[in-house]
């Protein structure tokens, strides 16, 4: 098919020594030679082949990381003074004096905040400042009013060390340091946070570069925006409210008052509407992930083809509808992987789910021993007690893998305060 494109493409191809063809014996003969020699093409058009293909490769890596949601950012925590605005709010924004201008990077960072939030990434604040002063002057300092104080979830503004405030934010959000980015103009503060919270990413030396990283890094892109991602900020605020109400009552009273419900939805096809959220959750969850496995689309399809079942579940209580927050993979009498958002951890939802999954397995395959395992990763300590808590026995523990089983004559532990409102589709 070369003849169909030759006319259009071959005339535009550039070879490094193309001009050398004009210096062959045939064309340099006196009767056919040019009066002036053609300048070598590599001098006329510099060919930066290595730089070009390096750029192409970086772009391929960018799309791969973004699509597979590798090392995704779930929260960006900002300092205030000389980070979100020029100068110090207490010193340089007093009535009667000329305030620092906001053109350039401050407006650019305010814009970045909204892009992050639109992608389902949380934004918060960790600043050594007076909270009342920040609240009082915010609307005057941030002009035009591109961002509000309310755009930041669970801000920690006090005189405690930054590392303590960042750690508090992550704990309230049920996130690990590897899911966070800390932005601060002070290199000492950045290093102190890195030292206290290994795995966190800390930037802020150049505000123009900071804005570019937040907007364009593959770790801040969203392959698909699910309902759960879109509502993450609201869910986190409800979660913080829930944990605040927990104090003052016994754990049993608190759990009984929640009215927690679990709805199961079986995933039978990659075209199913819930699959987008399932694919996102399994490939982004680090803490409550029993083996840390990441899945490709082909692996999902193969698993279903081999007879595996993928059971997702949604959770709601009196505080919030948390959406689709968990997935359980089963193959015959084995639970091969269990993934759950830490937003609902501590409500005994995980125990109620195992109880119902055991019922599903036995109703489909008959009574028999149910097996499960946990592969210990650097981040999944929150799920390592899952099966013992659910009434399983330990079979073995070798090379970082813990094997568990539920004997044929045993039923798993239950959670009476969690109600299953819909069974998984067959």
C-alpha positions as CSV (number, residue, x, y, z in Angstrom):
1,X,0.0,0.0,0.0
2,X,3.0,2.3,-0.1
3,X,2.0,3.9,-3.4
4,X,-1.2,5.3,-1.8
5,X,0.8,7.4,0.7
6,X,4.1,7.9,-1.1
7,X,3.1,11.2,-2.8
8,X,2.0,12.7,0.5
9,X,4.7,11.5,2.9
10,X,7.9,10.8,1.2
11,X,8.5,14.3,0.1
12,X,8.5,15.4,3.8
13,X,10.8,12.8,5.2
14,X,14.1,14.2,6.5
15,X,17.2,12.0,6.6
16,X,20.4,13.2,8.2
17,X,22.5,12.8,5.1
18,X,19.8,13.5,2.4
19,X,21.9,16.3,0.9
20,X,24.6,13.6,0.4
21,X,22.6,12.3,-2.5
22,X,23.3,15.5,-4.4
23,X,27.1,14.9,-4.1
24,X,27.1,11.5,-5.8
25,X,29.4,11.1,-8.8
26,X,26.4,11.2,-11.1
27,X,25.0,14.5,-9.9
28,X,28.4,16.2,-9.4
29,X,29.4,15.7,-13.0
30,X,30.0,19.2,-14.7
31,X,27.0,18.9,-17.0
32,X,24.6,18.0,-14.2
33,X,26.1,19.5,-11.1
34,X,24.7,22.4,-9.1
35,X,26.4,25.8,-9.0
36,X,26.2,25.9,-5.2
37,X,26.5,22.8,-3.0
38,X,23.5,22.1,-0.8
39,X,24.1,22.5,2.9
40,X,23.9,19.2,4.8
41,X,20.3,18.8,6.0
42,X,21.3,18.0,9.6
43,X,22.7,21.6,9.7
44,X,19.6,23.2,8.2
45,X,17.1,21.2,10.3
46,X,18.6,19.9,13.5
47,X,17.3,16.4,14.2
48,X,16.9,15.8,17.9
49,X,15.9,12.1,17.7
50,X,17.0,11.1,21.2
51,X,15.2,14.0,22.8
52,X,12.0,13.3,20.8
53,X,11.8,9.6,21.6
54,X,12.6,10.3,25.3
55,X,9.6,12.7,25.3
56,X,7.4,10.2,23.6
57,X,8.4,7.5,26.2
58,X,7.7,9.9,29.1
59,X,4.3,10.5,27.7
60,X,3.6,6.8,27.3
61,X,4.6,6.3,31.0
62,X,2.3,9.3,31.9
63,X,-0.8,7.7,30.3
64,X,0.0,4.3,31.7
65,X,0.3,5.6,35.3
66,X,-2.8,7.7,35.0
67,X,-4.9,5.0,33.5
68,X,-3.8,2.4,36.0
69,X,-4.1,4.9,38.9
70,X,-0.5,4.2,40.1
71,X,0.5,6.0,43.3
72,X,-2.6,8.2,43.1
73,X,-2.9,11.3,45.2
74,X,-5.9,11.4,47.5
75,X,-5.3,14.6,49.4
76,X,-3.2,17.7,49.0
77,X,-2.3,19.5,52.2
78,X,-1.3,23.2,51.9
79,X,0.6,25.6,54.1
80,X,-0.8,29.2,53.9
81,X,1.8,31.9,54.3
82,X,4.0,32.3,51.1
83,X,2.4,29.1,49.8
84,X,-1.3,29.9,49.0
85,X,-0.6,33.7,49.1
86,X,2.4,36.0,49.1
87,X,3.6,37.1,52.6
88,X,2.3,36.4,56.0
89,X,-1.4,36.9,56.8
90,X,-0.6,38.4,60.3
91,X,2.2,40.7,59.1
92,X,1.4,41.8,55.6
93,X,-2.4,41.9,55.4
94,X,-3.1,44.5,58.1
95,X,-5.7,47.3,57.6
96,X,-4.2,50.5,56.2
97,X,-1.1,49.0,54.5
98,X,-0.5,48.0,51.0
99,X,-1.0,44.2,50.6
100,X,1.0,41.9,48.4
101,X,-0.4,41.5,44.9
102,X,-2.1,38.2,44.0
103,X,-1.4,38.1,40.2
104,X,0.6,35.1,39.0
105,X,1.2,32.0,41.1
106,X,-1.3,32.7,44.0
107,X,-4.2,32.8,41.5
108,X,-2.8,29.9,39.7
109,X,-2.7,27.8,42.9
110,X,-6.2,28.8,43.8
111,X,-7.3,27.6,40.4
112,X,-5.4,24.3,41.0
113,X,-7.3,23.7,44.2
114,X,-10.6,23.6,42.2
115,X,-9.2,21.3,39.6
116,X,-8.0,18.9,42.4
117,X,-11.5,19.0,44.0
118,X,-13.2,18.4,40.7
119,X,-11.1,15.2,40.3
120,X,-12.2,13.9,43.7
121,X,-8.9,14.8,45.4
122,X,-9.3,16.3,48.9
123,X,-7.6,19.5,49.9
124,X,-6.7,20.5,53.4
125,X,-4.5,23.0,55.4
126,X,-1.7,22.5,57.9
127,X,-0.4,25.9,59.0
128,X,1.2,27.5,61.9
129,X,-1.1,30.4,62.4
130,X,-4.0,31.8,64.5
131,X,-7.2,30.1,63.4
132,X,-9.5,33.0,64.3
133,X,-7.2,35.5,62.4
134,X,-7.2,33.3,59.3
135,X,-11.0,33.0,59.3
136,X,-11.4,36.7,59.9
137,X,-9.1,37.9,57.1
138,X,-9.5,35.0,54.5
139,X,-12.1,36.8,52.3
140,X,-10.0,40.0,52.3
141,X,-6.7,38.2,51.5
142,X,-8.1,35.9,48.8
143,X,-9.1,38.5,46.2
144,X,-10.7,37.8,43.8
145,X,-12.5,35.2,45.9
146,X,-11.5,32.2,43.9
147,X,-11.3,29.9,46.9
148,X,-13.1,29.9,50.2
149,X,-12.0,28.6,53.6
150,X,-14.7,26.0,53.3
151,X,-13.0,24.6,50.2
152,X,-10.5,22.9,52.6
153,X,-11.6,19.9,54.6
154,X,-10.5,19.5,58.2
155,X,-8.0,22.3,58.2
156,X,-5.4,22.2,61.1
157,X,-4.4,25.8,61.9
158,X,-2.5,26.1,65.2
159,X,1.0,26.3,66.6
160,X,1.7,22.6,66.7
161,X,4.5,21.1,64.6
162,X,3.4,20.7,61.0
163,X,4.1,16.9,61.0
164,X,1.6,16.5,63.9
165,X,-1.1,18.4,62.0
166,X,-0.5,16.5,58.8
167,X,-0.6,13.2,60.6
168,X,-3.9,14.3,62.2
169,X,-5.4,15.1,58.8
170,X,-4.3,11.7,57.4
171,X,-5.7,9.8,60.4
172,X,-9.1,11.6,60.2
173,X,-9.2,10.8,56.4
174,X,-8.1,7.2,57.0
175,X,-5.3,7.7,54.5
176,X,-1.6,6.7,54.4
177,X,1.3,9.2,53.8
178,X,1.9,7.7,50.4
179,X,-1.6,9.0,49.3
180,X,-0.8,12.6,50.3
181,X,1.1,15.6,49.0
182,X,2.3,18.3,51.4
183,X,2.9,21.8,49.9
184,X,5.0,24.2,51.9
185,X,7.4,27.0,50.9
186,X,9.8,26.2,53.8
187,X,12.3,23.4,53.1
188,X,12.8,22.8,56.8
189,X,9.1,22.1,57.2
190,X,9.0,19.9,54.2
191,X,11.9,17.8,55.4
192,X,10.4,17.5,58.9
193,X,7.2,16.2,57.5
194,X,9.0,13.8,55.2
195,X,11.0,12.5,58.2
196,X,7.9,12.0,60.4
197,X,5.7,10.5,57.7
198,X,7.8,8.3,55.3
199,X,6.3,8.0,51.9
200,X,4.6,11.4,51.8
201,X,5.4,13.7,48.9
202,X,6.5,17.2,49.8
203,X,6.8,20.0,47.3
204,X,6.7,23.8,47.3
205,X,10.1,25.4,46.6
206,X,8.9,27.0,43.4
207,X,5.2,27.9,43.2
208,X,5.1,27.8,39.4
209,X,6.5,24.3,39.4
210,X,4.1,23.3,42.2
211,X,1.1,24.4,40.2
212,X,2.3,22.5,37.2
213,X,2.9,19.3,39.2
214,X,-0.6,19.5,40.9
215,X,-2.3,20.0,37.5
216,X,-0.3,17.7,35.3
217,X,1.4,14.9,37.3
218,X,-0.1,11.5,36.3
219,X,-0.7,10.8,40.0
220,X,-3.3,13.7,40.1
221,X,-5.2,12.6,37.0
222,X,-8.4,10.7,37.1
223,X,-9.0,7.9,34.6
224,X,-12.7,7.8,35.5
225,X,-14.6,10.0,37.8
226,X,-17.1,7.9,39.8
227,X,-19.9,9.0,42.0
228,X,-17.9,8.0,45.1
229,X,-14.9,10.1,43.9
230,X,-17.1,13.1,43.2
231,X,-18.7,12.9,46.7
232,X,-15.5,12.1,48.6
233,X,-15.3,15.4,50.3
234,X,-18.8,15.2,51.7
235,X,-18.2,11.6,52.8
236,X,-15.1,12.6,54.7
237,X,-16.9,15.4,56.5
238,X,-19.6,12.9,57.5
239,X,-17.0,10.5,58.6
240,X,-15.3,13.1,60.9
241,X,-18.8,13.9,62.3
242,X,-19.4,10.2,62.9
243,X,-16.1,9.8,64.8
244,X,-16.8,12.9,66.9
245,X,-20.2,11.5,67.9
246,X,-18.6,8.2,68.9
247,X,-17.0,9.7,72.0
248,X,-19.1,9.6,75.2
249,X,-20.9,6.3,74.5
250,X,-19.9,2.7,74.5
251,X,-18.8,1.1,71.3
252,X,-21.8,-1.3,71.4
253,X,-24.2,1.6,71.8
254,X,-22.6,3.6,69.1
255,X,-22.6,0.8,66.6
256,X,-26.2,-0.1,67.4
257,X,-27.3,3.5,66.8
258,X,-25.7,3.7,63.3
259,X,-28.4,1.6,61.4
260,X,-25.6,0.4,59.1
261,X,-26.8,-1.4,56.0
262,X,-24.8,-3.4,53.3
263,X,-26.1,-3.9,49.8
264,X,-24.4,-6.5,47.6
265,X,-24.1,-6.2,43.8
266,X,-22.4,-8.9,41.8
267,X,-20.2,-7.9,38.9
268,X,-20.8,-10.2,36.0
269,X,-19.5,-8.1,33.2
270,X,-16.9,-5.4,32.5
271,X,-19.7,-3.5,30.8
272,X,-21.7,-3.3,34.0
273,X,-22.3,0.2,35.3
274,X,-20.7,-0.5,38.7
275,X,-17.5,-1.9,37.1
276,X,-15.9,1.5,36.7
277,X,-16.0,2.1,40.5
278,X,-14.9,-1.5,41.2
279,X,-11.8,-1.1,38.9
280,X,-10.9,2.2,40.5
281,X,-11.3,0.9,44.1
282,X,-9.3,-2.3,43.7
283,X,-6.4,-0.5,41.9
284,X,-6.2,2.4,44.4
285,X,-6.8,0.7,47.8
286,X,-3.6,0.0,49.8
287,X,-4.6,-0.3,53.4
288,X,-7.6,-2.7,53.4
289,X,-6.4,-4.9,50.6
290,X,-5.7,-8.5,51.6
291,X,-3.0,-9.1,48.9
292,X,-2.3,-5.7,47.3
293,X,-3.0,-7.1,43.8
294,X,-3.7,-4.6,41.0
295,X,-5.9,-5.8,38.2
296,X,-6.0,-5.2,34.4
297,X,-9.1,-5.3,32.4
298,X,-8.0,-8.6,30.8
299,X,-7.3,-10.2,34.2
300,X,-10.9,-9.3,35.3
301,X,-12.3,-10.8,32.2
302,X,-10.2,-14.0,32.6
303,X,-11.2,-14.3,36.3
304,X,-14.9,-14.2,35.4
305,X,-14.4,-16.6,32.5
306,X,-12.7,-19.1,34.8
307,X,-15.7,-19.1,37.1
308,X,-14.6,-16.5,39.6
309,X,-17.2,-14.2,41.2
310,X,-16.7,-10.6,42.0
311,X,-19.1,-9.3,44.7
312,X,-19.1,-5.6,45.4
313,X,-21.0,-4.0,48.2
314,X,-22.4,-0.6,49.2
315,X,-22.6,0.8,52.7
316,X,-24.9,3.4,54.3
317,X,-25.7,4.5,57.8
318,X,-27.5,7.4,59.5
319,X,-24.6,9.7,58.7
320,X,-24.1,9.0,55.0
321,X,-24.5,6.9,52.0
322,X,-20.9,5.8,51.4
323,X,-21.5,4.3,48.0
324,X,-19.6,1.3,46.7
325,X,-16.8,0.8,49.2
326,X,-15.8,-2.9,48.9
327,X,-15.1,-5.9,46.7
328,X,-14.7,-9.6,47.5
329,X,-13.3,-12.0,44.9
330,X,-14.2,-15.6,45.4
331,X,-13.3,-18.8,43.4
332,X,-15.1,-21.9,44.6
333,X,-14.6,-22.2,48.3
334,X,-11.8,-19.6,48.4
335,X,-11.9,-15.9,49.1
336,X,-9.0,-14.8,46.9
337,X,-9.0,-11.1,47.6
338,X,-10.9,-8.6,49.8
339,X,-10.7,-4.9,49.3
340,X,-12.5,-2.2,51.3
341,X,-12.4,1.6,51.7
342,X,-11.1,2.5,55.2
343,X,-14.0,5.0,55.4
344,X,-16.2,2.3,56.9
345,X,-13.5,0.5,58.8
346,X,-14.3,0.1,62.5
347,X,-18.1,-0.4,62.0
348,X,-17.8,-4.2,61.8
349,X,-19.0,-4.0,58.2
350,X,-16.0,-6.2,57.2
351,X,-17.2,-8.9,59.6
352,X,-20.8,-8.8,58.3
353,X,-19.5,-9.0,54.8
354,X,-17.4,-12.2,55.5
355,X,-20.4,-13.7,57.2
356,X,-22.6,-13.1,54.1
357,X,-19.9,-14.2,51.7
358,X,-19.6,-17.5,53.5
359,X,-23.3,-18.0,53.2
360,X,-23.1,-17.3,49.4
361,X,-20.2,-19.7,48.9
362,X,-22.0,-22.5,50.8
363,X,-25.3,-21.9,49.1
364,X,-23.5,-22.2,45.7
365,X,-21.0,-24.9,46.3
366,X,-22.2,-26.8,49.4
367,X,-20.8,-26.9,52.9
368,X,-17.1,-27.3,53.0
369,X,-14.0,-25.7,54.3
370,X,-13.6,-22.0,53.2
371,X,-10.1,-20.8,52.6
372,X,-8.7,-17.2,52.6
373,X,-5.3,-15.6,52.8
374,X,-3.6,-12.3,53.5
375,X,-0.3,-11.3,51.8
376,X,1.3,-8.8,54.1
377,X,2.3,-5.6,52.3
378,X,3.9,-2.4,53.5
379,X,0.5,-0.7,53.8
380,X,-2.2,-3.3,54.6
381,X,-1.8,-3.7,58.4
382,X,-5.5,-2.5,58.9
383,X,-6.8,-5.7,57.3
384,X,-4.5,-8.3,58.8
385,X,-6.9,-9.2,61.6
386,X,-9.9,-9.5,59.3
387,X,-10.2,-13.3,59.2
388,X,-9.4,-14.0,62.8
389,X,-11.9,-11.4,63.7
390,X,-14.4,-13.1,61.5
391,X,-13.9,-16.5,63.2
392,X,-11.4,-18.2,60.9
393,X,-8.5,-20.3,62.1
394,X,-4.9,-19.8,61.1
395,X,-3.6,-22.6,58.8
396,X,-0.1,-21.3,58.2
397,X,2.1,-18.3,58.0
398,X,5.0,-18.5,55.5
399,X,7.1,-15.9,53.7
400,X,4.7,-13.0,54.4
401,X,1.5,-14.9,53.5
402,X,-1.0,-15.9,56.2
403,X,-3.4,-18.7,55.3
404,X,-6.8,-19.0,57.1
405,X,-9.7,-21.4,57.0
406,X,-13.2,-21.8,58.2
407,X,-14.0,-25.4,59.1
408,X,-17.0,-27.1,57.5
409,X,-18.8,-27.3,60.8
410,X,-18.2,-23.7,61.8
411,X,-20.0,-20.5,61.0
412,X,-18.2,-17.2,60.8
413,X,-18.7,-14.4,63.4
414,X,-21.6,-12.1,62.8
415,X,-22.3,-8.4,63.3
416,X,-26.0,-8.1,64.4
417,X,-26.0,-4.3,64.1
418,X,-25.2,-4.5,60.4
419,X,-28.2,-5.4,58.2
420,X,-27.8,-7.0,54.8
421,X,-30.6,-5.4,52.7
422,X,-30.0,-7.1,49.3
423,X,-28.4,-10.4,48.3
424,X,-25.8,-10.6,45.5
425,X,-27.2,-11.4,42.1
426,X,-26.4,-14.9,40.9
